[in-house]
Amino acid sequence: MIPFEDFEQQWLEEVRAGEPSTTELGHRFAEKILRDWHEIDASSSEIILCDGAGDGGIDAAIFIKEDLAEGVEGDTWVLVQSKYGTAYSGGETISVEAQKLFATLEGKRDSLSSMSKELVDRLRNFIANSGPKDRLEYVLATNRKLSPGEQEYLQNIKVIGRSKFDWLFDVDAVSIETIYNKLAEEDAFGPEKINVKLRTNVASAGDILLIGAAKLTDIYKFMNDYRIMSGDLDLLYEKNVRKFLGNKKKVNKGIEQTIESHPERFGLYNNGITIVVEDVIRSSTDDSEVTLVNPFIVNGCQTTRSIWSVLQRRLNSGGSAPTPEQTAWETRLGNAVAVTKIVVVGTEGDELLTETTRYTNSQNTVGEKDFIALEKDFRSWAPAFNSRFGVFLEIQRGAWEARKAYQRQHPLALPKYAESANAFELLKAYAAGWLCEPGIAYGKNPPFAPGGTLFNKIVNEPEFGVESLYAAHLMQKLATGYGFGRGAKQPTRGQTRYLFIMVAVDLVKDILINSGSGYGSASISKAIIALDKGGLLNEIGEAALQLVDDYLTDGNEDCLFNESEFNKLKDLNAFLKSDKLGKGDEFSPLLRTQMSVTKKSFRKSAPIAKMRQVISDYN
């Protein structure tokens, strides 16, 4: 793995590009943190950026709406305080910015920018109407990970926040270094092994599985010993794609409440933890003690971090005269246990590790993007894609940054990639174009992650593979070239990337239909690749672009603003995110009319004969 400093320089390259102001630097830093760690896609999510001096302690905010069908419980606001480079000066910065935030949320701060004021009004309304599963997440984003002392500052902010907003409020910290560590999991320790003792009563269930129970106090000691040995508690979760800090969908406040209020019932309410290890060494003198070689928690991530959070606060805060309440709680805590499963995967157990990680987590939140990195198909498609098309297929966020940094460090190394394609984003493009799902592609993320409805539908197509992914990449590239997406200069293109892709793919399909060729998904993918190789894909792009621009221009006869369903909603964002968009004449008949007219016109004006020839030659 490349050194962190090289990764950091590469990661910051696009943040620093041009001559951004201090405010712009903070915004770019926050946006990239949201994208790479919190898995929030700016093309399909509303990221609210607040202005410098009047930001009210908030640089960026994102609203994540409840989606029970995809495993997202409760509404969540993520508030990011971006402290890039010298803007961060330790614990004092944490305290000052948190004070600004609390004053803002409590209505004690008036000097807000217009954008911040509008956001704060929404946040106050959210706080007033929040339910038990809703969450207000305050995230501090920095270059380097917080030191233990700085973490204590942040935990104090959490305590203050909960005194004001109860269990709704939580804190988090993320850094470029955190993202680097996530990528460096395979090289986390180099040749050195970490051996950590755990007191637990276990029984063997075959050669590779031990099942038992451990007291919460012993789990806490195990975690503390690991932290001391490794220097970083987060490394205990490096094999867990769901990661405690990265998981924003399922809250862990219920786990903490159980430990606080009824610790003796913990084992009744909780499913326990799963630890994968290279080996287990049993004590020759104590049957209840085992030494775990290179342990990783792959299930029970939130469980163990909640244990850590509560016990660190209640048992490691000092004080030589505990109150009767504290003493009674510690007595009940002594009876608190969690079920433990220890899986011995050995040093070459990648397949067993992958399956253990995937299936032990499948009962929790479905729809985590990082599960793509565990998918066997994607792990085989990635090198094939890279080799065949010369484009780096990123199946885990941050991998492209690491690759670019490696190439910069080793300029003669081959292969050398000049562009990348993110697997998750390609699935969204494919769904928009091939499955006619532009609304869902624009409006939702969970359906496209492993276990999601559209993910399953796509990857289970018999002929889906590297050509399908590359064709989707070409469609994404085409849309980007025309300036579609967030920050678009043309107002008609800011929210219509996936609508454009749907129209463009439909034009390709029309060529195949009128050529008497097969027009299934695989045939469409091959045709797109052929048209690109023949220098004709822009012909498709220009026609699709004209349609989208016309459809989004108010005043045109068959424009979106004349759709009856739009006039019921009066909400452009909601209309473009509808799962009915483009599918039939009931929801968007004017769009269907525009598409029909465009196809007829395209057949007459485009170099159809040449297009058919290059498609035929490719096949």
Summary of the structure (lengths in Angstrom):
residues: 619
radius of gyration: 26.4
end to end distance: 40.3
largest distance: 88.6
contacts: 2009
relative contact order: 0.08
helix: 54%
strand: 13%
